[in-house]
Amino acid sequence: MRITFVLRPDAYLVRGGAEIQFEHTKRELEALGHSVDVLTSLSTDVGDVVHFFGTWESHWLAASQLLRRGIPYVCSPIYTSTRTPSAESLRRRRRALLGNSQKYLTRLFAGANDIICLTSLELKRVEAAFNVPSSKFSIIPNGVDPRFAAGDPVLFRAHYGVQEDFVLHCGSIYPDKNQVRLAQALQGTGIRLICLGPTFEPEYRKQLEELEVAILDPIPSESNLLPGAYAAARVFCLPSKFEVFSLAALEAAAAGCGLVLSNTWGAEEHFDHWAEYVDYRSVDSIRGAVERKWAERSASSPEAGEELMRQSQRSHFIEKFSWPSVAKQLLAIYSRYV
């Protein structure tokens, strides 16, 4: 089967989770013997099935051509929102009354053969926001590379000169990731925070620096330093406003970190009891959850405590989430229409 992927126009100017999802999925589909290419403005044809990634109105330009030619396509919306499904539905109706409806996205999803969401909450939000029939949806969560369960903490600590235990945040430095509120939550606790990621908002970074947060440049996803960072962290905290299904959280889970996640994106469906869930707007909520996970992952008796917890958690996430499984589930969907 030949498969064509469609990414957002600026995908590799700002490489993030959607691009990593694309890369792993492409690799695994090719490993199964299928051809995967990427649509560009110079493309003159497409594959047997086309897969759109992201909620971008520009996708409709290509999708409308596919509908004319009778070529099937599927969509992964990767839809970020903090609204409830009922609020999404109300917003859609209000926008329609004002003549401000998202008509191109509505057409994109209406023409899709399948809409593949990462969580049940994303599904419900997309269903409500764009008035899509529930029969069009599938759920396939992200996968995680097994090497994140085998990171070397010594490698990271030696490279950056980090000796003490710390809370790790991996993500772009900008307000939606909520690092400043996390830093405020840890003020006076004696717990060190390390933020790892590219700076999108220089002024926001300055606020973090004023709170004496250690900010490290992004580590390439293929570098062994990244699994080492998760392995060295006692707790991973991602109290972000917007997420769909955070790959960083999944990598941290596979590494066995104590997990603190925001309650806005349906993480509970996949992370279950392994994580604490917080209100991203509340410093107190974030502080309490981090302190509980910090105490739970006490390193005072690693043989009996933390290492056993980490190993159990590693096994769970590596067994449950894999990129080969993602590829096989996608192929099953593609095959319905080809």
C-alpha positions, 0 to 999 in steps of 0.5 A, a space after each residue: 500500500 502507498 500512503 501519503 501523509 499531510 503535515 501542517 505547512 510549517 511542520 519542521 520550522 517548529 518540530 514538536 509532538 505531531 512531527 515525532 508522531 509522524 516520524 515514528 508512524 512512517 518508520 513502522 509502516 515502512 518496516 511493515 513493507 508499505 510506502 509512505 511519502 509526504 505531500 508537498 506543494 510540488 507533489 503531482 500525485 498521492 498514494 492509495 490513502 491520504 492521512 492528514 495530521 492536525 486541525 489546519 484549514 489549509 488541509 481542505 485545499 488538498 482534501 477537496 481535490 481528493 474528494 473530486 478524485 475519489 481518493 480516501 483520506 483519514 484525519 488525526 485532528 490533534 485537537 487542543 482545547 480546554 472546553 468541555 464537549 458541551 461547551 464546544 457544541 455551544 461555541 459551534 452553534 454560536 459561531 454559526 449564528 455569527 457567520 463565523 463557522 470553521 467551514 473548511 475544517 467542518 468540510 475536511 472532517 465531513 469528507 474524511 473516511 475516518 477520524 483518528 483521535 488519541 483519547 476519548 476526550 479529544 474524540 468528544 471535543 472534535 465530535 461536538 466542535 465540528 458536528 461529526 457523526 460518532 460513527 466516523 471515529 477511531 481511537 489510537 493512542 501514541 506509542 513510546 520508544 522502548 529505549 526510554 525505559 533504559 535511560 542512563 541517569 549518570 549520563 545526564 547528570 555527568 553531562 549537565 553537572 546535576 547532583 541532586 534530585 529534581 522535578 523535570 518539565 519537558 516542553 516548549 518554553 511558553 505560557 500554555 505549558 505553564 512552567 511559571 506556575 509550576 516554578 511558583 508552586 515549588 518556591 520554598 519547597 526545596 525541590 529543584 525544577 529543571 525545564 528542558 525545551 526550546 524557547 518560544 516566548 523570550 519574555 516568558 523565559 525571563 520570568 522563569 529565570 527570575 524564579 531561578 529555574 534551570 532551563 536547558 536547551 532541547 535535547 534531540 529525541 534520538 540522543 541518549 541524553 533524553 532518556 537519561 534526563 527522564 531516568 535521572 528525574 524523580 518526578 515529571 510534571 506537565 501542568 500545561 493548559 493545552 495537550 492532546 496526548 503528550 509524548 513527553 508524558 508518555 516517555 516519562 511514564 516509560 522511564 518510571 518517573 513519578 507523574 504529575 499531569 494537568 486534568 485538561 486533556 483526558 490523560 486519566 484514560 491512559 495514565 490512570 493511577 500512575 499519575 496525579 492530576 492537577 488544575 493547571 490554574 492552581 499553584 496549590 494543586 500543583 504544589 500538593 501533587 508534586 510533593 505527594 509524588 516526591 515523597 512517594 518516590 523517596 530515594 532513601 531506600 531504592 532497593 525496596 521503594 523507588 526502583 520497584 515502583 519504576 520497574 513496574 511502571 516501565 513494564 506497564 507502559 512499554 507493554 501497553 504503548 508501542 509504535 509498531 502497534 500504532 502502525 498495525 492499527 492504522 493499517 487496519 483502518 486504511 485497509 477498509 477504504 483501499 
